[in-house]
Amino acid sequence: MKNLKDILYQVSIRQVFGSTDVDVNAVVFDSRKIKKNDVFVAQKGVTVDGHLYIDKAILLGATSVICEYFPEDKKEGVTYVQVDDSGAALAIMSSNFFDNPSKKLPLVGVTGTNGKTTIASLLYQLFKKAGYRVGLLSTVKILVDETEFKTTHTTPDSVTINSYLDKMVEAGVDYCFMEVSSHGIHQKRTEGLFFAGGIFTNLSHDHLDYHETFAEYRNVKKTFFDGLPKSAFALTNIDDKNGGFMLQNTKAKKYSYALKTIADYKAKILEKQFSGSLLKINEIEVWTKLIGGFNAYNLLAIYAASELLGLEKLETLTIISKLENVSGRFEYVVSDENVTAIVDYAHTPDALKNVLETINDIRAGNEQLITVVGCGGDRDKTKRPKMAHIASQLSNQTIFTSDNPRTEDAQAIIDEMEAGVTAENYKKTLSILDRKQAIKTACKFSKNGDIILIAGKGHENYQEINGIRTHFDDLEEVKNSFNQLKK
């Protein structure tokens, strides 16, 4: 039990009806999960307004309600608190309810379009190998040291974030690394969290279905850095044209990393193969199992962050040479016929371009590159023709297929993709609606030495069609296809 007055500390309150000197069992924003003596936070959601469920929450036992506007019929014995922003209030209340766990361990947030999962996951790996207890809040999974929990959002809701941070404090975790999405920032899920550092990766075309304009998407990302305290570090990719913009108003100590321009942390790619890369990071050479320019940026970011968090340079570089690829990020398997199949989460134009250019840089020149790619439904439609153009331009053969169509018609999504293919590239494209069949076809097309890229889903082990998720794993499917071709 916690006192409502205490968990409302630093929440922007307009007016109160009733007493805040009452005890509450839990902070809840889903009316279906309300239990006796809980406080219900009514939010204006993207699709549903939680204010419509205030009476239901009270019937289920809520004794306190946080809202942006009072209901017409206020119940006796219930405390109503009107706030400026329910999302921000929920986040601050969640932190207070769990005794502000983010102040009890160094929490580092990673934001940007591409690279968030890789950087956060590699930092987790690195600090584990350095002997620390580590926490991870990522798209792929949540880890409280070595205990794993499943996740459904890049940035979970603020109650979930703080409950896991509380578990980390209890488990004696030394550091926590967290992906911070634009949705999470915009919906105030990270309000009330105390960050020891923030990392900016890059900014490219994504989530315009939600943010509407690129400027809004960029500005939302910037607010994360605007909110960092003086004691934190703000680390930015200065090669990205938005890198400097992110740090314009931050109070945190500013640092930069780059491959192309002058920066505090510099890297250069000396060699690259499918088995790994030779990098020079701040004039010291290191071999890594990760490849590509995008991974050079990722590794440079984790090197910089590790130093800023107090790790010794040579120890960090030694561990970097031992780091493994993150699930679904440039994971590859080689068939008995010497065909290399790469599974990658690339689901934005920029990410797809980076992966294809990396493959083309390593190719000897005679191999065929076959790309299997789709676009998700109920998401930013404007990137579909762009991704199709990139895939068909940079591949010898492209197969357009279904990704997670969700509630959209899968064939209609493919039709929108095909609109981006130029006349000279059209003959190199093929559309196969069934993703399993598309992967099988790519394997059948391939010959000795060829490369297959299966893009878009990466680590995901499901396919979502009309609200139903069925098991589907790109890496499993390509392995099965290779095995069937052997028979």
Secondary structure, 3 states (H helix, E strand, C coil): CEEHHHHCCCCCEEEEECCCCCEECCEECCHHHCCCCCEEECCECCCCEHHHHHHHHHHCCCCEEEECCCCCCCCCCCEEEEECCHHHHHHHHHHHHCCCHHHCCCEEEEECCCCHHHHHHHHHHHHHHCCCCEEEECCCCEEECCEEECCCCCCCCHHHHHHHHHHHHHCCCCEEEEECCHHHHHCCCCCCCCCCEEEECCCCCCCHHHHCCHHHHHHHHHHHHHCCCCCCEEEEECCCCCHHHHCCCCCCEEEEEECCCCCCEEEEEEEEECCEEEEEECCEEEEECCCCHHHHHHHHHHHHHHHHCCCCHHHHHHHHCCCCCCCCCCEEEECCCCCEEEEECCCCHHHHHHHHHHHHHHCCCCCCEEEEECCCCCCCCCHHHHHHHHHHHHCCEEEECCCCCECCCHHHHHHHHHCCCCHHHHCCEEECCCHHHHHHHHHHHCCCCCEEEEECCCCCCEEEECCEEEECCHHHHHHHHHHHHHC
